[in-house]
Amino acid sequence: MGILEFVVTIVAMALGAITFWIILLRNNKQATRIEPEGNYDMHQLSRMADSMQQRIEILESILDAEVPDWREQNDRTPG
C-alpha cells in the first residue's frame, strides 16, 4: 500500500499545482485586458502601469544575473 499512497499523493499535488496555475493565469489575463477603444479609468491604468513596472524589474534582475554589463552596452548615446 505504500506505493499506491505515494502515487495518489503525487497525482493530488500535481493536480493542485495545475489548478492553482490555471487560476493565476486566468486572473492575470482578466486584470490586464487591453481594450481597442482605449476606454480605461485611472484605476485600470494604474494597475496596468504597476504590472508593467513589476515585469520590467523582474526582467532587469534576470539580465543583471545573466549579463552583468548589459546596462553599459545599451546606454550608449548616439553621437
N, CA, C and O atoms as a Maestro MAE file, in Angstrom:
{
 s_m_m2io_version
 :::
 2.0.0
}

f_m_ct {
 s_m_title
 :::
 protein
 m_atom[316] {
  # First column is atom index #
  i_m_mmod_type
  r_m_x_coord
  r_m_y_coord
  r_m_z_coord
  i_m_residue_number
  s_m_chain_name
  s_m_pdb_residue_name
  s_m_pdb_atom_name
  i_m_atomic_number
  :::
  1 25 0.815 -1.210 0.000 1 A "MET " " N  " 7
  2 3 0.000 0.000 0.000 1 A "MET " " CA " 6
  3 2 0.852 1.266 0.000 1 A "MET " " C  " 6
  4 15 0.331 2.342 -0.294 1 A "MET " " O  " 8
  5 25 2.116 1.179 0.312 2 A "GLY " " N  " 7
  6 3 2.980 2.344 0.345 2 A "GLY " " CA " 6
  7 2 3.134 2.989 -1.013 2 A "GLY " " C  " 6
  8 15 3.130 4.215 -1.117 2 A "GLY " " O  " 8
  9 25 3.273 2.179 -2.069 3 A "ILE " " N  " 7
  10 3 3.431 2.706 -3.428 3 A "ILE " " CA " 6
  11 2 2.153 3.398 -3.876 3 A "ILE " " C  " 6
  12 15 2.211 4.471 -4.477 3 A "ILE " " O  " 8
  13 25 1.010 2.807 -3.597 4 A "LEU " " N  " 7
  14 3 -0.271 3.390 -4.009 4 A "LEU " " CA " 6
  15 2 -0.478 4.747 -3.345 4 A "LEU " " C  " 6
  16 15 -0.904 5.699 -3.999 4 A "LEU " " O  " 8
  17 25 -0.181 4.841 -2.062 5 A "GLU " " N  " 7
  18 3 -0.327 6.110 -1.362 5 A "GLU " " CA " 6
  19 2 0.625 7.168 -1.933 5 A "GLU " " C  " 6
  20 15 0.261 8.338 -2.049 5 A "GLU " " O  " 8
  21 25 1.822 6.757 -2.282 6 A "PHE " " N  " 7
  22 3 2.795 7.670 -2.875 6 A "PHE " " CA " 6
  23 2 2.290 8.207 -4.213 6 A "PHE " " C  " 6
  24 15 2.358 9.409 -4.471 6 A "PHE " " O  " 8
  25 25 1.783 7.311 -5.063 7 A "VAL " " N  " 7
  26 3 1.283 7.720 -6.375 7 A "VAL " " CA " 6
  27 2 0.087 8.646 -6.227 7 A "VAL " " C  " 6
  28 15 -0.001 9.659 -6.920 7 A "VAL " " O  " 8
  29 25 -0.831 8.309 -5.333 8 A "VAL " " N  " 7
  30 3 -2.015 9.160 -5.116 8 A "VAL " " CA " 6
  31 2 -1.582 10.532 -4.616 8 A "VAL " " C  " 6
  32 15 -2.142 11.543 -5.040 8 A "VAL " " O  " 8
  33 25 -0.606 10.587 -3.731 9 A "THR " " N  " 7
  34 3 -0.125 11.871 -3.214 9 A "THR " " CA " 6
  35 2 0.506 12.704 -4.322 9 A "THR " " C  " 6
  36 15 0.246 13.904 -4.419 9 A "THR " " O  " 8
  37 25 1.325 12.089 -5.149 10 A "ILE " " N  " 7
  38 3 1.966 12.809 -6.253 10 A "ILE " " CA " 6
  39 2 0.930 13.337 -7.231 10 A "ILE " " C  " 6
  40 15 1.022 14.484 -7.669 10 A "ILE " " O  " 8
  41 25 -0.055 12.517 -7.581 11 A "VAL " " N  " 7
  42 3 -1.108 12.944 -8.510 11 A "VAL " " CA " 6
  43 2 -1.908 14.090 -7.906 11 A "VAL " " C  " 6
  44 15 -2.216 15.055 -8.605 11 A "VAL " " O  " 8
  45 25 -2.249 14.007 -6.629 12 A "ALA " " N  " 7
  46 3 -3.014 15.070 -5.978 12 A "ALA " " CA " 6
  47 2 -2.222 16.372 -5.953 12 A "ALA " " C  " 6
  48 15 -2.783 17.442 -6.188 12 A "ALA " " O  " 8
  49 25 -0.927 16.293 -5.671 13 A "MET " " N  " 7
  50 3 -0.106 17.501 -5.654 13 A "MET " " CA " 6
  51 2 0.003 18.107 -7.051 13 A "MET " " C  " 6
  52 15 -0.052 19.328 -7.203 13 A "MET " " O  " 8
  53 25 0.157 17.269 -8.065 14 A "ALA " " N  " 7
  54 3 0.250 17.770 -9.440 14 A "ALA " " CA " 6
  55 2 -1.048 18.443 -9.858 14 A "ALA " " C  " 6
  56 15 -1.025 19.529 -10.438 14 A "ALA " " O  " 8
  57 25 -2.174 17.814 -9.569 15 A "LEU " " N  " 7
  58 3 -3.463 18.410 -9.927 15 A "LEU " " CA " 6
  59 2 -3.698 19.720 -9.178 15 A "LEU " " C  " 6
  60 15 -4.240 20.670 -9.743 15 A "LEU " " O  " 8
  61 25 -3.299 19.774 -7.928 16 A "GLY " " N  " 7
  62 3 -3.423 21.018 -7.164 16 A "GLY " " CA " 6
  63 2 -2.574 22.124 -7.757 16 A "GLY " " C  " 6
  64 15 -3.028 23.262 -7.870 16 A "GLY " " O  " 8
  65 25 -1.348 21.803 -8.137 17 A "ALA " " N  " 7
  66 3 -0.459 22.807 -8.727 17 A "ALA " " CA " 6
  67 2 -0.993 23.286 -10.071 17 A "ALA " " C  " 6
  68 15 -0.952 24.480 -10.367 17 A "ALA " " O  " 8
  69 25 -1.488 22.369 -10.878 18 A "ILE " " N  " 7
  70 3 -2.042 22.744 -12.188 18 A "ILE " " CA " 6
  71 2 -3.262 23.633 -12.021 18 A "ILE " " C  " 6
  72 15 -3.412 24.630 -12.727 18 A "ILE " " O  " 8
  73 25 -4.138 23.270 -11.081 19 A "THR " " N  " 7
  74 3 -5.331 24.091 -10.823 19 A "THR " " CA " 6
  75 2 -4.938 25.493 -10.369 19 A "THR " " C  " 6
  76 15 -5.492 26.483 -10.848 19 A "THR " " O  " 8
  77 25 -3.995 25.574 -9.456 20 A "PHE " " N  " 7
  78 3 -3.522 26.867 -8.963 20 A "PHE " " CA " 6
  79 2 -2.950 27.705 -10.099 20 A "PHE " " C  " 6
  80 15 -3.237 28.899 -10.189 20 A "PHE " " O  " 8
  81 25 -2.145 27.097 -10.967 21 A "TRP " " N  " 7
  82 3 -1.529 27.788 -12.090 21 A "TRP " " CA " 6
  83 2 -2.590 28.326 -13.045 21 A "TRP " " C  " 6
  84 15 -2.487 29.462 -13.506 21 A "TRP " " O  " 8
  85 25 -3.603 27.524 -13.345 22 A "ILE " " N  " 7
  86 3 -4.680 27.950 -14.247 22 A "ILE " " CA " 6
  87 2 -5.435 29.129 -13.657 22 A "ILE " " C  " 6
  88 15 -5.759 30.079 -14.370 22 A "ILE " " O  " 8
  89 25 -5.715 29.075 -12.365 23 A "ILE " " N  " 7
  90 3 -6.429 30.183 -11.719 23 A "ILE " " CA " 6
  91 2 -5.594 31.458 -11.785 23 A "ILE " " C  " 6
  92 15 -6.128 32.529 -12.075 23 A "ILE " " O  " 8
  93 25 -4.300 31.358 -11.523 24 A "LEU " " N  " 7
  94 3 -3.437 32.546 -11.595 24 A "LEU " " CA " 6
  95 2 -3.395 33.127 -12.999 24 A "LEU " " C  " 6
  96 15 -3.487 34.343 -13.168 24 A "LEU " " O  " 8
  97 25 -3.258 32.275 -14.006 25 A "LEU " " N  " 7
  98 3 -3.211 32.768 -15.379 25 A "LEU " " CA " 6
  99 2 -4.521 33.429 -15.777 25 A "LEU " " C  " 6
  100 15 -4.517 34.466 -16.441 25 A "LEU " " O  " 8
  101 25 -5.631 32.842 -15.381 26 A "ARG " " N  " 7
  102 3 -6.929 33.403 -15.732 26 A "ARG " " CA " 6
  103 2 -7.141 34.758 -15.063 26 A "ARG " " C  " 6
  104 15 -7.640 35.689 -15.695 26 A "ARG " " O  " 8
  105 25 -6.769 34.874 -13.802 27 A "ASN " " N  " 7
  106 3 -6.914 36.152 -13.106 27 A "ASN " " CA " 6
  107 2 -6.006 37.214 -13.698 27 A "ASN " " C  " 6
  108 15 -6.398 38.377 -13.792 27 A "ASN " " O  " 8
  109 25 -4.802 36.837 -14.098 28 A "ASN " " N  " 7
  110 3 -3.866 37.786 -14.680 28 A "ASN " " CA " 6
  111 2 -4.379 38.303 -16.017 28 A "ASN " " C  " 6
  112 15 -4.255 39.494 -16.300 28 A "ASN " " O  " 8
  113 25 -4.948 37.439 -16.840 29 A "LYS " " N  " 7
  114 3 -5.474 37.871 -18.136 29 A "LYS " " CA " 6
  115 2 -6.670 38.795 -17.958 29 A "LYS " " C  " 6
  116 15 -6.830 39.746 -18.723 29 A "LYS " " O  " 8
  117 25 -7.506 38.536 -16.970 30 A "GLN " " N  " 7
  118 3 -8.663 39.396 -16.736 30 A "GLN " " CA " 6
  119 2 -8.241 40.762 -16.210 30 A "GLN " " C  " 6
  120 15 -8.891 41.765 -16.504 30 A "GLN " " O  " 8
  121 25 -7.170 40.811 -15.444 31 A "ALA " " N  " 7
  122 3 -6.753 42.067 -14.830 31 A "ALA " " CA " 6
  123 2 -6.134 43.024 -15.843 31 A "ALA " " C  " 6
  124 15 -6.211 44.239 -15.664 31 A "ALA " " O  " 8
  125 25 -5.524 42.501 -16.898 32 A "THR " " N  " 7
  126 3 -4.809 43.369 -17.834 32 A "THR " " CA " 6
  127 2 -5.351 43.242 -19.254 32 A "THR " " C  " 6
  128 15 -4.581 43.204 -20.215 32 A "THR " " O  " 8
  129 25 -6.631 43.178 -19.383 33 A "ARG " " N  " 7
  130 3 -7.243 43.091 -20.700 33 A "ARG " " CA " 6
  131 2 -7.154 44.445 -21.397 33 A "ARG " " C  " 6
  132 15 -7.536 45.467 -20.826 33 A "ARG " " O  " 8
  133 25 -6.660 44.453 -22.606 34 A "ILE " " N  " 7
  134 3 -6.494 45.692 -23.364 34 A "ILE " " CA " 6
  135 2 -7.713 45.888 -24.255 34 A "ILE " " C  " 6
  136 15 -8.102 45.002 -25.015 34 A "ILE " " O  " 8
  137 25 -8.298 47.064 -24.141 35 A "GLU " " N  " 7
  138 3 -9.482 47.383 -24.936 35 A "GLU " " CA " 6
  139 2 -9.058 48.182 -26.165 35 A "GLU " " C  " 6
  140 15 -8.311 49.152 -26.039 35 A "GLU " " O  " 8
  141 25 -9.525 47.788 -27.358 36 A "PRO " " N  " 7
  142 3 -9.125 48.507 -28.569 36 A "PRO " " CA " 6
  143 2 -9.582 49.965 -28.583 36 A "PRO " " C  " 6
  144 15 -8.932 50.816 -29.190 36 A "PRO " " O  " 8
  145 25 -10.681 50.247 -27.925 37 A "GLU " " N  " 7
  146 3 -11.187 51.626 -27.934 37 A "GLU " " CA " 6
  147 2 -10.379 52.526 -27.011 37 A "GLU " " C  " 6
  148 15 -10.403 53.748 -27.154 37 A "GLU " " O  " 8
  149 25 -9.661 51.925 -26.061 38 A "GLY " " N  " 7
  150 3 -8.865 52.716 -25.131 38 A "GLY " " CA " 6
  151 2 -9.685 53.356 -24.030 38 A "GLY " " C  " 6
  152 15 -9.288 54.389 -23.490 38 A "GLY " " O  " 8
  153 25 -10.813 52.771 -23.686 39 A "ASN " " N  " 7
  154 3 -11.666 53.308 -22.628 39 A "ASN " " CA " 6
  155 2 -11.231 52.737 -21.282 39 A "ASN " " C  " 6
  156 15 -11.705 51.680 -20.867 39 A "ASN " " O  " 8
  157 25 -10.333 53.439 -20.609 40 A "TYR " " N  " 7
  158 3 -9.817 52.998 -19.324 40 A "TYR " " CA " 6
  159 2 -10.063 54.068 -18.288 40 A "TYR " " C  " 6
  160 15 -10.077 55.258 -18.602 40 A "TYR " " O  " 8
  161 25 -10.256 53.646 -17.053 41 A "ASP " " N  " 7
  162 3 -10.285 54.637 -15.988 41 A "ASP " " CA " 6
  163 2 -8.900 54.678 -15.334 41 A "ASP " " C  " 6
  164 15 -8.048 53.842 -15.633 41 A "ASP " " O  " 8
  165 25 -8.685 55.616 -14.475 42 A "MET " " N  " 7
  166 3 -7.368 55.810 -13.872 42 A "MET " " CA " 6
  167 2 -6.930 54.603 -13.047 42 A "MET " " C  " 6
  168 15 -5.739 54.298 -12.983 42 A "MET " " O  " 8
  169 25 -7.880 53.915 -12.417 43 A "HIS " " N  " 7
  170 3 -7.544 52.735 -11.618 43 A "HIS " " CA " 6
  171 2 -7.004 51.628 -12.513 43 A "HIS " " C  " 6
  172 15 -6.020 50.973 -12.168 43 A "HIS " " O  " 8
  173 25 -7.643 51.415 -13.661 44 A "GLN " " N  " 7
  174 3 -7.161 50.396 -14.594 44 A "GLN " " CA " 6
  175 2 -5.777 50.748 -15.121 44 A "GLN " " C  " 6
  176 15 -4.903 49.884 -15.195 44 A "GLN " " O  " 8
  177 25 -5.573 51.995 -15.483 45 A "LEU " " N  " 7
  178 3 -4.273 52.431 -15.989 45 A "LEU " " CA " 6
  179 2 -3.190 52.289 -14.925 45 A "LEU " " C  " 6
  180 15 -2.061 51.907 -15.232 45 A "LEU " " O  " 8
  181 25 -3.528 52.591 -13.687 46 A "SER " " N  " 7
  182 3 -2.572 52.458 -12.601 46 A "SER " " CA " 6
  183 2 -2.185 50.994 -12.388 46 A "SER " " C  " 6
  184 15 -1.011 50.684 -12.180 46 A "SER " " O  " 8
  185 25 -3.174 50.089 -12.439 47 A "ARG " " N  " 7
  186 3 -2.880 48.664 -12.295 47 A "ARG " " CA " 6
  187 2 -2.014 48.160 -13.443 47 A "ARG " " C  " 6
  188 15 -1.094 47.371 -13.229 47 A "ARG " " O  " 8
  189 25 -2.306 48.616 -14.666 48 A "MET " " N  " 7
  190 3 -1.510 48.201 -15.817 48 A "MET " " CA " 6
  191 2 -0.072 48.714 -15.693 48 A "MET " " C  " 6
  192 15 0.874 47.992 -16.009 48 A "MET " " O  " 8
  193 25 0.089 49.939 -15.240 49 A "ALA " " N  " 7
  194 3 1.430 50.502 -15.068 49 A "ALA " " CA " 6
  195 2 2.197 49.754 -13.984 49 A "ALA " " C  " 6
  196 15 3.385 49.476 -14.148 49 A "ALA " " O  " 8
  197 25 1.531 49.426 -12.879 50 A "ASP " " N  " 7
  198 3 2.187 48.663 -11.812 50 A "ASP " " CA " 6
  199 2 2.614 47.289 -12.307 50 A "ASP " " C  " 6
  200 15 3.708 46.822 -11.993 50 A "ASP " " O  " 8
  201 25 1.750 46.646 -13.079 51 A "SER " " N  " 7
  202 3 2.073 45.330 -13.627 51 A "SER " " CA " 6
  203 2 3.279 45.407 -14.560 51 A "SER " " C  " 6
  204 15 4.173 44.563 -14.502 51 A "SER " " O  " 8
  205 25 3.297 46.421 -15.416 52 A "MET " " N  " 7
  206 3 4.418 46.593 -16.336 52 A "MET " " CA " 6
  207 2 5.706 46.884 -15.571 52 A "MET " " C  " 6
  208 15 6.766 46.376 -15.936 52 A "MET " " O  " 8
  209 25 5.629 47.696 -14.514 53 A "GLN " " N  " 7
  210 3 6.801 48.017 -13.718 53 A "GLN " " CA " 6
  211 2 7.363 46.761 -13.054 53 A "GLN " " C  " 6
  212 15 8.579 46.573 -13.016 53 A "GLN " " O  " 8
  213 25 6.491 45.904 -12.532 54 A "GLN " " N  " 7
  214 3 6.947 44.655 -11.920 54 A "GLN " " CA " 6
  215 2 7.634 43.769 -12.949 54 A "GLN " " C  " 6
  216 15 8.671 43.171 -12.660 54 A "GLN " " O  " 8
  217 25 7.068 43.681 -14.139 55 A "ARG " " N  " 7
  218 3 7.669 42.863 -15.189 55 A "ARG " " CA " 6
  219 2 9.037 43.399 -15.592 55 A "ARG " " C  " 6
  220 15 9.974 42.626 -15.793 55 A "ARG " " O  " 8
  221 25 9.155 44.724 -15.710 56 A "ILE " " N  " 7
  222 3 10.434 45.332 -16.076 56 A "ILE " " CA " 6
  223 2 11.476 45.047 -15.005 56 A "ILE " " C  " 6
  224 15 12.618 44.716 -15.323 56 A "ILE " " O  " 8
  225 25 11.092 45.173 -13.736 57 A "GLU " " N  " 7
  226 3 12.036 44.910 -12.646 57 A "GLU " " CA " 6
  227 2 12.499 43.456 -12.660 57 A "GLU " " C  " 6
  228 15 13.675 43.180 -12.427 57 A "GLU " " O  " 8
  229 25 11.591 42.531 -12.930 58 A "ILE " " N  " 7
  230 3 11.957 41.113 -12.999 58 A "ILE " " CA " 6
  231 2 12.914 40.875 -14.159 58 A "ILE " " C  " 6
  232 15 13.924 40.189 -14.007 58 A "ILE " " O  " 8
  233 25 12.592 41.447 -15.325 59 A "LEU " " N  " 7
  234 3 13.482 41.278 -16.474 59 A "LEU " " CA " 6
  235 2 14.856 41.876 -16.232 59 A "LEU " " C  " 6
  236 15 15.865 41.287 -16.619 59 A "LEU " " O  " 8
  237 25 14.908 43.045 -15.592 60 A "GLU " " N  " 7
  238 3 16.194 43.669 -15.298 60 A "GLU " " CA " 6
  239 2 17.000 42.835 -14.307 60 A "GLU " " C  " 6
  240 15 18.220 42.733 -14.435 60 A "GLU " " O  " 8
  241 25 16.338 42.242 -13.327 61 A "SER " " N  " 7
  242 3 17.073 41.405 -12.375 61 A "SER " " CA " 6
  243 2 17.616 40.155 -13.052 61 A "SER " " C  " 6
  244 15 18.711 39.698 -12.726 61 A "SER " " O  " 8
  245 25 16.857 39.599 -13.994 62 A "ILE " " N  " 7
  246 3 17.342 38.438 -14.749 62 A "ILE " " CA " 6
  247 2 18.542 38.843 -15.597 62 A "ILE " " C  " 6
  248 15 19.547 38.132 -15.633 62 A "ILE " " O  " 8
  249 25 18.442 39.973 -16.273 63 A "LEU " " N  " 7
  250 3 19.567 40.448 -17.074 63 A "LEU " " CA " 6
  251 2 20.788 40.752 -16.217 63 A "LEU " " C  " 6
  252 15 21.913 40.451 -16.616 63 A "LEU " " O  " 8
  253 25 20.579 41.347 -15.038 64 A "ASP " " N  " 7
  254 3 21.707 41.623 -14.144 64 A "ASP " " CA " 6
  255 2 22.424 40.339 -13.754 64 A "ASP " " C  " 6
  256 15 23.650 40.319 -13.641 64 A "ASP " " O  " 8
  257 25 21.666 39.267 -13.549 65 A "ALA " " N  " 7
  258 3 22.271 37.991 -13.154 65 A "ALA " " CA " 6
  259 2 22.961 37.308 -14.335 65 A "ALA " " C  " 6
  260 15 24.030 36.717 -14.179 65 A "ALA " " O  " 8
  261 25 22.348 37.390 -15.510 66 A "GLU " " N  " 7
  262 3 22.860 36.666 -16.673 66 A "GLU " " CA " 6
  263 2 23.930 37.449 -17.441 66 A "GLU " " C  " 6
  264 15 24.930 36.877 -17.875 66 A "GLU " " O  " 8
  265 25 23.715 38.758 -17.606 67 A "VAL " " N  " 7
  266 3 24.637 39.600 -18.377 67 A "VAL " " CA " 6
  267 2 24.935 40.844 -17.528 67 A "VAL " " C  " 6
  268 15 24.258 41.863 -17.666 67 A "VAL " " O  " 8
  269 25 25.941 40.766 -16.655 68 A "PRO " " N  " 7
  270 3 26.177 41.849 -15.702 68 A "PRO " " CA " 6
  271 2 26.403 43.228 -16.327 68 A "PRO " " C  " 6
  272 15 26.051 44.233 -15.711 68 A "PRO " " O  " 8
  273 25 26.974 43.305 -17.519 69 A "ASP " " N  " 7
  274 3 27.262 44.616 -18.099 69 A "ASP " " CA " 6
  275 2 26.275 45.014 -19.200 69 A "ASP " " C  " 6
  276 15 26.629 45.773 -20.102 69 A "ASP " " O  " 8
  277 25 25.058 44.513 -19.132 70 A "TRP " " N  " 7
  278 3 24.083 44.818 -20.181 70 A "TRP " " CA " 6
  279 2 23.685 46.292 -20.172 70 A "TRP " " C  " 6
  280 15 23.376 46.860 -21.219 70 A "TRP " " O  " 8
  281 25 23.691 46.905 -19.001 71 A "ARG " " N  " 7
  282 3 23.303 48.324 -18.931 71 A "ARG " " CA " 6
  283 2 24.311 49.196 -19.667 71 A "ARG " " C  " 6
  284 15 23.933 50.103 -20.409 71 A "ARG " " O  " 8
  285 25 25.584 48.920 -19.462 72 A "GLU " " N  " 7
  286 3 26.625 49.700 -20.131 72 A "GLU " " CA " 6
  287 2 26.585 49.491 -21.644 72 A "GLU " " C  " 6
  288 15 26.846 50.418 -22.411 72 A "GLU " " O  " 8
  289 25 26.263 48.293 -22.063 73 A "GLN " " N  " 7
  290 3 26.183 48.003 -23.502 73 A "GLN " " CA " 6
  291 2 25.014 48.734 -24.164 73 A "GLN " " C  " 6
  292 15 25.097 49.092 -25.339 73 A "GLN " " O  " 8
  293 25 23.938 48.957 -23.428 74 A "ASN " " N  " 7
  294 3 22.742 49.558 -24.010 74 A "ASN " " CA " 6
  295 2 22.563 51.034 -23.684 74 A "ASN " " C  " 6
  296 15 21.621 51.654 -24.177 74 A "ASN " " O  " 8
  297 25 23.434 51.614 -22.870 75 A "ASP " " N  " 7
  298 3 23.312 53.034 -22.515 75 A "ASP " " CA " 6
  299 2 24.154 53.928 -23.423 75 A "ASP " " C  " 6
  300 15 24.381 55.095 -23.103 75 A "ASP " " O  " 8
  301 25 24.605 53.404 -24.523 76 A "ARG " " N  " 7
  302 3 25.398 54.208 -25.459 76 A "ARG " " CA " 6
  303 2 24.499 55.253 -26.115 76 A "ARG " " C  " 6
  304 15 23.426 54.940 -26.631 76 A "ARG " " O  " 8
  305 25 24.956 56.480 -26.083 77 A "THR " " N  " 7
  306 3 24.199 57.538 -26.738 77 A "THR " " CA " 6
  307 2 24.754 57.753 -28.134 77 A "THR " " C  " 6
  308 15 25.971 57.739 -28.322 77 A "THR " " O  " 8
  309 25 23.881 57.954 -29.120 78 A "PRO " " N  " 7
  310 3 24.375 58.181 -30.479 78 A "PRO " " CA " 6
  311 2 25.103 59.519 -30.540 78 A "PRO " " C  " 6
  312 15 24.677 60.501 -29.931 78 A "PRO " " O  " 8
  313 25 26.166 59.541 -31.257 79 A "GLY " " N  " 7
  314 3 26.852 60.811 -31.290 79 A "GLY " " CA " 6
  315 2 27.971 60.749 -32.197 79 A "GLY " " C  " 6
  316 15 28.685 61.737 -32.366 79 A "GLY " " O  " 8
  :::
 }
 m_bond[315] {
  # First column is bond index #
  i_m_from
  i_m_to
  i_m_order
  :::
  1 1 2 1
  2 2 3 1
  3 3 4 2
  4 3 5 1
  5 5 6 1
  6 6 7 1
  7 7 8 2
  8 7 9 1
  9 9 10 1
  10 10 11 1
  11 11 12 2
  12 11 13 1
  13 13 14 1
  14 14 15 1
  15 15 16 2
  16 15 17 1
  17 17 18 1
  18 18 19 1
  19 19 20 2
  20 19 21 1
  21 21 22 1
  22 22 23 1
  23 23 24 2
  24 23 25 1
  25 25 26 1
  26 26 27 1
  27 27 28 2
  28 27 29 1
  29 29 30 1
  30 30 31 1
  31 31 32 2
  32 31 33 1
  33 33 34 1
  34 34 35 1
  35 35 36 2
  36 35 37 1
  37 37 38 1
  38 38 39 1
  39 39 40 2
  40 39 41 1
  41 41 42 1
  42 42 43 1
  43 43 44 2
  44 43 45 1
  45 45 46 1
  46 46 47 1
  47 47 48 2
  48 47 49 1
  49 49 50 1
  50 50 51 1
  51 51 52 2
  52 51 53 1
  53 53 54 1
  54 54 55 1
  55 55 56 2
  56 55 57 1
  57 57 58 1
  58 58 59 1
  59 59 60 2
  60 59 61 1
  61 61 62 1
  62 62 63 1
  63 63 64 2
  64 63 65 1
  65 65 66 1
  66 66 67 1
  67 67 68 2
  68 67 69 1
  69 69 70 1
  70 70 71 1
  71 71 72 2
  72 71 73 1
  73 73 74 1
  74 74 75 1
  75 75 76 2
  76 75 77 1
  77 77 78 1
  78 78 79 1
  79 79 80 2
  80 79 81 1
  81 81 82 1
  82 82 83 1
  83 83 84 2
  84 83 85 1
  85 85 86 1
  86 86 87 1
  87 87 88 2
  88 87 89 1
  89 89 90 1
  90 90 91 1
  91 91 92 2
  92 91 93 1
  93 93 94 1
  94 94 95 1
  95 95 96 2
  96 95 97 1
  97 97 98 1
  98 98 99 1
  99 99 100 2
  100 99 101 1
  101 101 102 1
  102 102 103 1
  103 103 104 2
  104 103 105 1
  105 105 106 1
  106 106 107 1
  107 107 108 2
  108 107 109 1
  109 109 110 1
  110 110 111 1
  111 111 112 2
  112 111 113 1
  113 113 114 1
  114 114 115 1
  115 115 116 2
  116 115 117 1
  117 117 118 1
  118 118 119 1
  119 119 120 2
  120 119 121 1
  121 121 122 1
  122 122 123 1
  123 123 124 2
  124 123 125 1
  125 125 126 1
  126 126 127 1
  127 127 128 2
  128 127 129 1
  129 129 130 1
  130 130 131 1
  131 131 132 2
  132 131 133 1
  133 133 134 1
  134 134 135 1
  135 135 136 2
  136 135 137 1
  137 137 138 1
  138 138 139 1
  139 139 140 2
  140 139 141 1
  141 141 142 1
  142 142 143 1
  143 143 144 2
  144 143 145 1
  145 145 146 1
  146 146 147 1
  147 147 148 2
  148 147 149 1
  149 149 150 1
  150 150 151 1
  151 151 152 2
  152 151 153 1
  153 153 154 1
  154 154 155 1
  155 155 156 2
  156 155 157 1
  157 157 158 1
  158 158 159 1
  159 159 160 2
  160 159 161 1
  161 161 162 1
  162 162 163 1
  163 163 164 2
  164 163 165 1
  165 165 166 1
  166 166 167 1
  167 167 168 2
  168 167 169 1
  169 169 170 1
  170 170 171 1
  171 171 172 2
  172 171 173 1
  173 173 174 1
  174 174 175 1
  175 175 176 2
  176 175 177 1
  177 177 178 1
  178 178 179 1
  179 179 180 2
  180 179 181 1
  181 181 182 1
  182 182 183 1
  183 183 184 2
  184 183 185 1
  185 185 186 1
  186 186 187 1
  187 187 188 2
  188 187 189 1
  189 189 190 1
  190 190 191 1
  191 191 192 2
  192 191 193 1
  193 193 194 1
  194 194 195 1
  195 195 196 2
  196 195 197 1
  197 197 198 1
  198 198 199 1
  199 199 200 2
  200 199 201 1
  201 201 202 1
  202 202 203 1
  203 203 204 2
  204 203 205 1
  205 205 206 1
  206 206 207 1
  207 207 208 2
  208 207 209 1
  209 209 210 1
  210 210 211 1
  211 211 212 2
  212 211 213 1
  213 213 214 1
  214 214 215 1
  215 215 216 2
  216 215 217 1
  217 217 218 1
  218 218 219 1
  219 219 220 2
  220 219 221 1
  221 221 222 1
  222 222 223 1
  223 223 224 2
  224 223 225 1
  225 225 226 1
  226 226 227 1
  227 227 228 2
  228 227 229 1
  229 229 230 1
  230 230 231 1
  231 231 232 2
  232 231 233 1
  233 233 234 1
  234 234 235 1
  235 235 236 2
  236 235 237 1
  237 237 238 1
  238 238 239 1
  239 239 240 2
  240 239 241 1
  241 241 242 1
  242 242 243 1
  243 243 244 2
  244 243 245 1
  245 245 246 1
  246 246 247 1
  247 247 248 2
  248 247 249 1
  249 249 250 1
  250 250 251 1
  251 251 252 2
  252 251 253 1
  253 253 254 1
  254 254 255 1
  255 255 256 2
  256 255 257 1
  257 257 258 1
  258 258 259 1
  259 259 260 2
  260 259 261 1
  261 261 262 1
  262 262 263 1
  263 263 264 2
  264 263 265 1
  265 265 266 1
  266 266 267 1
  267 267 268 2
  268 267 269 1
  269 269 270 1
  270 270 271 1
  271 271 272 2
  272 271 273 1
  273 273 274 1
  274 274 275 1
  275 275 276 2
  276 275 277 1
  277 277 278 1
  278 278 279 1
  279 279 280 2
  280 279 281 1
  281 281 282 1
  282 282 283 1
  283 283 284 2
  284 283 285 1
  285 285 286 1
  286 286 287 1
  287 287 288 2
  288 287 289 1
  289 289 290 1
  290 290 291 1
  291 291 292 2
  292 291 293 1
  293 293 294 1
  294 294 295 1
  295 295 296 2
  296 295 297 1
  297 297 298 1
  298 298 299 1
  299 299 300 2
  300 299 301 1
  301 301 302 1
  302 302 303 1
  303 303 304 2
  304 303 305 1
  305 305 306 1
  306 306 307 1
  307 307 308 2
  308 307 309 1
  309 309 310 1
  310 310 311 1
  311 311 312 2
  312 311 313 1
  313 313 314 1
  314 314 315 1
  315 315 316 2
  :::
 }
}
